[in-house]
Amino acid sequence: MSSNTLGKAFAVTCFGESHGRCVGVVIDGCPSGLKIKESDIQAEVSRRIPRNGNVVSARVEEDKVEVLSGIYSGYTTGAPLAALVWNKDIRSENYADLIDRPRPGHADYPAHIKYGNFIDLRGGGRWSGRMTLAMVIAGAVARKILAKSGIEVLAHTSQVGKVVAGKVGPDDIRKNTYTNPIRTADLTKVEAMTAEILQAKREGDSVGGIVEFTVLNPPVGLGEPIYDALDADLAKAFFTVPGAKGVELGSGFGAGASRGSENNDEFRLQEGRVVTETNRSGGILGGMTSGMPITGRVAFKPPSSIAKPQRTVDLTEIKEVEVTVKGRHDPCIVPKAVPVVEAVLCIVLVDHMIRSGMAPRVLRE
């Protein structure tokens, strides 16, 4: 399987570059009979970027989705579903001086060694956050498939820099997340999180943060141990999102400081259904879903493109130099990452549902 493809039964292949002609995706294995319109996909893509120029990059793309194949008369056909978005707001001149001067924190240097001078690194190229468009497009289709089984995927910003959101529930996430540019469900922290981002931006710097996610109503037994365990595939998928540097499921790293008696989730009966008293496992046991909500967090690093001068090496002259990154860049990528984390979750879940037979190849109304 290509390294540009995520999934096996629901295989998502992305193409394009940040400053190339377009960014797109081909989904192979999508069940036929799914009722979906181009506007349904567009709605998800339109949520990807907060329309607030203060906390995100000033690059404003229309991001109009064009479905090329795989949908006919409002239903998926079972053929490969191809869709793309054209790149229009491009300023490649900002990267002309960086061809031989790798930007600190970026993929420039290893990409230069791996692919030579042929690689397109304008705007980050294949490693740009713009590539998440492909994930969101595929995630929009996957979300529709999950909805037929009553599975709901939610996420929100739980931390920006040193500002941490309070405890929130599913209702808060549904109601509040997309009402503010930070994409947090804790509305009492929007102002402080915004201030954290803008302070870093004023100083020519950037800031990281954390996205928290929840999957409600998952079936029991989803996952293919050992090497295709659901948590293993989720971790891999999350790390394909540019800027992701840490993944936790359930109690995560906190489990390393606890005892078994503290970390185990005891089983009990609830209206004839087996549930657990707590959910420190994050809804996954032995690589398979337990039927409890799937919970976890994804940590994102501060964006690497900052206005502060930084040291690097000129690969042509073989000498240490100072570099200043020009262009339009995000002071924090976490608000943009929320819908991407949701999309990745949807893709992996649908892939496993099809592989396990929990989602049929032909969907009926």
C-alpha positions as CSV (number, residue, x, y, z in Angstrom):
1,M,0.0,0.0,0.0
2,S,1.2,3.5,-0.9
3,S,2.6,5.7,1.9
4,N,0.1,8.3,0.6
5,T,-2.8,6.1,1.5
6,L,-4.5,5.7,4.8
7,G,-6.7,2.7,5.5
8,K,-7.3,-0.7,3.8
9,A,-11.0,-1.3,3.1
10,F,-11.8,2.4,3.1
11,A,-8.6,3.6,1.5
12,V,-7.9,7.3,1.4
13,T,-5.2,8.6,-1.0
14,C,-4.3,12.2,-1.0
15,F,-2.5,14.2,-3.7
16,G,-1.2,17.8,-4.2
17,E,1.0,20.3,-2.5
18,S,0.5,23.5,-0.6
19,H,1.4,25.7,-3.5
20,G,0.6,23.3,-6.3
21,R,-2.5,23.5,-8.5
22,C,-4.7,21.7,-6.1
23,V,-5.1,19.4,-3.1
24,G,-7.4,16.4,-3.5
25,V,-8.3,12.9,-2.4
26,V,-9.4,9.6,-3.9
27,I,-11.5,7.3,-1.6
28,D,-11.4,3.6,-2.7
29,G,-13.8,1.2,-1.0
30,C,-16.6,3.6,-0.1
31,P,-19.8,1.7,0.1
32,S,-22.4,2.3,-2.6
33,G,-25.8,3.8,-1.7
34,L,-24.7,6.4,0.7
35,K,-26.9,9.5,0.4
36,I,-24.5,12.4,0.1
37,K,-24.2,15.7,-1.8
38,E,-21.3,17.9,-2.7
39,S,-22.7,20.5,-0.3
40,D,-22.5,18.0,2.5
41,I,-18.7,17.7,2.0
42,Q,-18.4,21.4,1.5
43,A,-20.0,22.0,4.9
44,E,-17.3,20.0,6.6
45,V,-14.5,21.7,4.6
46,S,-15.9,25.1,5.4
47,R,-15.5,24.4,9.1
48,R,-11.7,23.7,8.7
49,I,-10.5,27.3,9.0
50,P,-11.9,29.7,11.6
51,R,-12.9,32.9,9.7
52,N,-10.9,35.1,12.1
53,G,-7.6,36.4,10.7
54,N,-6.2,37.2,14.2
55,V,-5.7,33.6,15.4
56,V,-4.9,31.9,12.1
57,S,-2.9,32.5,8.9
58,A,-3.9,35.4,6.6
59,R,-4.0,33.0,3.7
60,V,-7.7,32.9,2.8
61,E,-8.7,30.3,0.2
62,E,-12.2,29.7,-1.1
63,D,-11.7,26.0,-0.7
64,K,-14.6,25.1,-3.0
65,V,-14.9,21.3,-3.2
66,E,-15.3,19.7,-6.6
67,V,-16.4,16.1,-6.7
68,L,-15.1,14.4,-9.8
69,S,-16.4,10.9,-9.5
70,G,-18.0,8.4,-7.2
71,I,-21.3,10.2,-6.6
72,Y,-24.3,9.9,-9.0
73,S,-27.8,11.3,-8.5
74,G,-27.1,12.0,-4.8
75,Y,-25.7,8.6,-3.9
76,T,-22.2,7.0,-3.8
77,T,-21.8,4.5,-6.6
78,G,-19.1,2.3,-5.1
79,A,-16.6,3.5,-7.6
80,P,-13.5,5.5,-6.4
81,L,-14.8,8.9,-5.0
82,A,-12.4,11.7,-6.2
83,A,-12.7,15.3,-5.0
84,L,-10.4,18.3,-5.0
85,V,-9.9,21.9,-4.0
86,W,-8.0,24.4,-6.2
87,N,-5.2,26.5,-4.7
88,K,-5.6,30.1,-5.6
89,D,-4.2,32.4,-2.8
90,I,-0.5,31.5,-3.4
91,R,2.6,33.7,-2.8
92,S,5.4,31.4,-3.6
93,E,8.0,34.2,-3.8
94,N,8.2,34.1,0.0
95,Y,10.0,30.7,-0.2
96,A,12.5,31.6,-3.0
97,D,15.3,32.2,-0.5
98,L,14.7,29.0,1.5
99,I,15.5,26.4,-1.2
100,D,18.9,25.6,0.3
101,R,18.3,26.9,3.8
102,P,16.1,24.5,5.7
103,R,13.7,26.1,8.1
104,P,14.1,25.0,11.8
105,G,11.2,22.7,12.8
106,H,10.2,21.9,9.3
107,A,10.6,18.9,7.1
108,D,12.9,20.8,4.7
109,Y,16.2,19.2,5.6
110,P,15.2,15.5,5.6
111,A,13.1,16.0,2.5
112,H,16.0,17.6,0.8
113,I,18.2,14.6,1.6
114,K,15.5,12.1,0.7
115,Y,14.3,13.6,-2.6
116,G,17.1,16.0,-3.7
117,N,16.4,19.4,-5.2
118,F,13.3,18.0,-7.0
119,I,11.0,18.4,-4.0
120,D,8.4,21.2,-3.9
121,L,8.7,22.8,-0.5
122,R,6.8,26.0,-1.2
123,G,4.5,26.6,1.7
124,G,5.6,23.3,3.2
125,G,4.7,21.3,0.1
126,R,3.4,17.8,1.0
127,W,4.1,18.5,4.7
128,S,1.9,21.6,4.8
129,G,-1.2,21.8,7.0
130,R,-3.1,22.4,3.8
131,M,-2.8,18.7,3.0
132,T,-5.4,18.2,5.8
133,L,-8.0,19.3,3.3
134,A,-7.9,15.8,1.9
135,M,-8.5,14.3,5.3
136,V,-11.5,16.6,5.9
137,I,-13.0,15.7,2.6
138,A,-12.7,12.0,3.2
139,G,-13.8,12.5,6.8
140,A,-17.0,14.1,5.6
141,V,-17.9,11.0,3.7
142,A,-16.9,8.7,6.6
143,R,-18.9,10.7,9.1
144,K,-22.0,10.1,6.9
145,I,-21.4,6.4,7.0
146,L,-20.9,6.4,10.8
147,A,-24.1,8.3,11.3
148,K,-26.1,5.4,9.8
149,S,-24.9,3.3,12.8
150,G,-25.6,6.1,15.3
151,I,-21.8,6.8,15.9
152,E,-21.0,10.4,16.7
153,V,-17.5,11.9,16.6
154,L,-16.7,15.1,18.6
155,A,-13.6,17.1,19.3
156,H,-12.6,20.5,20.7
157,T,-9.6,22.6,21.8
158,S,-8.8,21.6,25.4
159,Q,-5.6,23.6,25.8
160,V,-3.7,26.5,24.1
161,G,-0.3,27.1,25.5
162,K,-0.7,27.3,29.3
163,V,-4.4,27.9,29.2
164,V,-6.4,24.8,30.0
165,A,-10.2,24.3,29.4
166,G,-12.4,23.1,32.2
167,K,-14.2,19.8,32.1
168,V,-16.9,19.7,29.4
169,G,-19.5,17.1,28.3
170,P,-20.7,16.0,24.8
171,D,-23.6,18.6,24.9
172,D,-21.1,21.4,25.5
173,I,-18.9,20.2,22.6
174,R,-21.9,20.0,20.2
175,K,-23.2,23.4,21.2
176,N,-20.1,25.5,21.7
177,T,-17.1,24.3,19.7
178,Y,-17.8,25.9,16.4
179,T,-19.2,29.1,17.8
180,N,-15.8,30.6,18.5
181,P,-12.5,30.9,16.6
182,I,-10.5,28.8,19.2
183,R,-12.9,25.8,18.7
184,T,-13.1,25.2,22.5
185,A,-16.2,24.0,24.2
186,D,-15.3,25.9,27.4
187,L,-16.6,29.4,26.5
188,T,-15.1,30.8,29.7
189,K,-11.6,30.2,28.3
190,V,-12.0,31.7,24.8
191,E,-10.7,35.1,25.8
192,A,-7.7,33.7,27.6
193,M,-6.8,31.3,24.8
194,T,-7.1,34.0,22.3
195,A,-4.9,36.3,24.3
196,E,-2.3,33.4,24.6
197,I,-2.2,33.1,20.8
198,L,-2.1,36.9,20.1
199,Q,0.7,37.5,22.6
200,A,2.8,34.9,20.9
201,K,2.0,36.4,17.5
202,R,3.0,39.9,18.7
203,E,6.3,38.5,19.8
204,G,6.9,36.9,16.4
205,D,6.4,33.5,18.0
206,S,3.9,30.7,18.0
207,V,2.1,28.5,20.6
208,G,1.0,24.8,20.7
209,G,-2.0,23.1,22.3
210,I,-4.2,20.0,22.7
211,V,-7.3,18.7,20.9
212,E,-9.5,16.4,23.0
213,F,-11.8,13.9,21.2
214,T,-14.8,11.6,22.0
215,V,-16.5,9.0,20.0
216,L,-20.0,8.1,21.2
217,N,-21.9,4.9,20.7
218,P,-19.1,2.8,19.2
219,P,-19.8,-0.9,18.7
220,V,-18.1,-3.6,20.7
221,G,-15.2,-5.5,19.2
222,L,-14.1,-3.0,16.5
223,G,-10.3,-3.4,15.8
224,E,-8.0,-6.1,14.4
225,P,-5.3,-7.1,16.9
226,I,-2.4,-7.3,17.0
227,Y,-0.8,-5.0,14.4
228,D,-4.1,-3.5,13.2
229,A,-5.4,-2.8,16.7
230,L,-7.8,0.1,16.6
231,D,-5.7,2.2,19.0
232,A,-2.6,1.5,17.0
233,D,-4.3,2.6,13.8
234,L,-5.7,5.7,15.5
235,A,-2.3,6.7,16.8
236,K,-0.7,6.3,13.3
237,A,-3.5,8.3,11.7
238,F,-3.2,11.1,14.2
239,F,0.5,11.4,13.6
240,T,-0.2,11.9,9.9
241,V,-1.7,15.3,10.8
242,P,1.0,17.9,10.4
243,G,2.2,19.2,13.8
244,A,0.9,16.3,15.9
245,K,3.6,15.3,18.5
246,G,1.7,13.3,21.1
247,V,-1.3,11.0,21.4
248,E,-3.1,9.8,24.5
249,L,-6.0,7.4,24.7
250,G,-8.0,7.2,27.9
251,S,-5.8,8.0,30.9
252,G,-2.8,8.0,28.6
253,F,0.5,8.9,30.2
254,G,-1.3,9.3,33.5
255,A,-1.6,5.5,33.7
256,G,2.2,5.4,34.1
257,A,1.8,6.9,37.6
258,S,-1.1,4.8,38.8
259,R,-1.7,1.3,40.2
260,G,-3.8,-1.4,38.6
261,S,-6.5,-1.0,41.2
262,E,-6.7,2.7,40.3
263,N,-6.5,2.3,36.5
264,N,-8.7,-0.7,35.9
265,D,-12.3,-0.1,34.7
266,E,-14.6,-2.4,36.6
267,F,-17.5,-4.0,34.7
268,R,-21.1,-3.7,35.8
269,L,-24.6,-4.0,34.3
270,Q,-26.7,-1.1,33.2
271,E,-30.2,-1.9,31.9
272,G,-29.0,-5.3,30.8
273,R,-25.9,-3.9,29.0
274,V,-22.3,-4.5,30.1
275,V,-20.6,-1.2,30.8
276,T,-17.6,-0.1,32.9
277,E,-17.8,2.1,36.0
278,T,-15.0,4.3,34.7
279,N,-13.4,4.7,31.3
280,R,-9.7,5.1,31.9
281,S,-9.0,2.7,29.0
282,G,-10.5,5.3,26.6
283,G,-13.0,2.7,25.3
284,I,-10.4,0.4,23.9
285,L,-9.2,-2.9,25.4
286,G,-6.6,-5.1,23.7
287,G,-6.9,-3.0,20.5
288,M,-10.7,-3.5,20.4
289,T,-13.6,-1.3,21.3
290,S,-15.3,-2.1,24.6
291,G,-18.5,-0.2,23.7
292,M,-17.7,2.7,26.0
293,P,-16.9,6.1,24.5
294,I,-13.5,6.3,22.8
295,T,-11.7,9.2,24.4
296,G,-8.3,10.8,24.0
297,R,-6.1,13.8,23.2
298,V,-3.7,14.9,20.5
299,A,-1.0,17.4,21.3
300,F,0.2,19.8,18.6
301,K,3.5,21.6,18.6
302,P,3.8,25.4,18.1
303,P,3.9,26.1,14.3
304,S,7.6,26.1,13.1
305,S,7.3,29.2,10.9
306,I,7.9,32.2,13.2
307,A,9.1,35.7,12.5
308,K,12.0,35.5,14.9
309,P,15.5,35.1,13.3
310,Q,16.7,31.5,13.6
311,R,19.9,29.7,12.9
312,T,20.2,27.1,10.0
313,V,22.8,25.8,7.5
314,D,23.2,26.9,3.9
315,L,23.3,23.5,2.1
316,T,25.0,25.0,-1.0
317,E,27.7,27.1,0.7
318,I,27.9,24.6,3.7
319,K,28.0,27.3,6.4
320,E,25.9,28.4,9.3
321,V,23.5,31.3,8.5
322,E,20.6,33.1,10.0
323,V,17.2,32.7,8.4
324,T,13.9,34.7,8.8
325,V,10.8,32.9,7.6
326,K,8.5,35.2,5.5
327,G,5.0,34.7,4.5
328,R,1.6,34.1,6.1
329,H,1.6,31.6,8.9
330,D,-0.5,30.4,11.8
331,P,0.5,31.5,15.3
332,C,-1.3,28.4,16.5
333,I,-2.7,25.4,14.5
334,V,-4.9,23.9,17.2
335,P,-8.1,25.7,16.1
336,K,-7.6,24.3,12.6
337,A,-6.7,20.9,13.9
338,V,-10.1,20.3,15.6
339,P,-12.1,19.3,12.5
340,V,-9.0,17.4,11.2
341,V,-8.9,15.2,14.3
342,E,-12.6,14.5,13.9
343,A,-12.0,13.6,10.2
344,V,-9.2,11.2,11.0
345,L,-11.2,9.5,13.6
346,C,-14.1,9.0,11.2
347,I,-11.8,7.6,8.5
348,V,-10.2,5.0,10.8
349,L,-13.5,4.0,12.3
350,V,-15.2,3.4,8.9
351,D,-12.2,1.5,7.6
352,H,-12.4,-0.9,10.6
353,M,-16.2,-1.1,10.4
354,I,-16.0,-2.2,6.7
355,R,-13.2,-4.7,7.4
356,S,-15.1,-6.2,10.3
357,G,-18.4,-6.5,8.4
358,M,-20.2,-4.0,10.7
359,A,-20.7,-1.6,7.7
360,P,-22.1,-3.3,4.5
361,R,-20.7,-2.7,1.1
362,V,-24.1,-1.5,-0.1
363,L,-26.0,0.9,2.1
364,R,-29.8,1.0,2.1
365,E,-32.1,3.8,3.1
